[in-house]
């Protein structure tokens, strides 16, 4: 099981990787969302991410009452996903990562996945 500190460390790298990826920023330039994340193996580990015009502007511990997307996975899957060691699309298709949101937002997350982790 990954700790909040490990997930947070992975999130720092993920934010830098996403925000420096010009192709991703161009594709997601009109996408602004608040995303909640809940760890299935430790429900006390909850965090949120704010995306504004395709840029991750902030993330922190806690739950946003007003959110657009809710992602649930194990702490290990979150850490591995943010480190780039896991392609979340596979886990999503296997039902191990659960995503609640509009169909368009789920498709956007899949597009992000294919740009950031094309070989994972």
Secondary structure as UniProt FT lines:
FT   HELIX           4..20
FT   HELIX           22..27
FT   TURN            28..30
FT   STRAND          33..39
FT   TURN            40..41
FT   TURN            43..44
FT   STRAND          46..52
FT   TURN            53..54
FT   STRAND          55..61
FT   STRAND          69..73
FT   HELIX           75..83
FT   HELIX           88..93
FT   TURN            94..95
FT   STRAND          98..100
FT   HELIX           103..116
FT   TURN            118..119
//
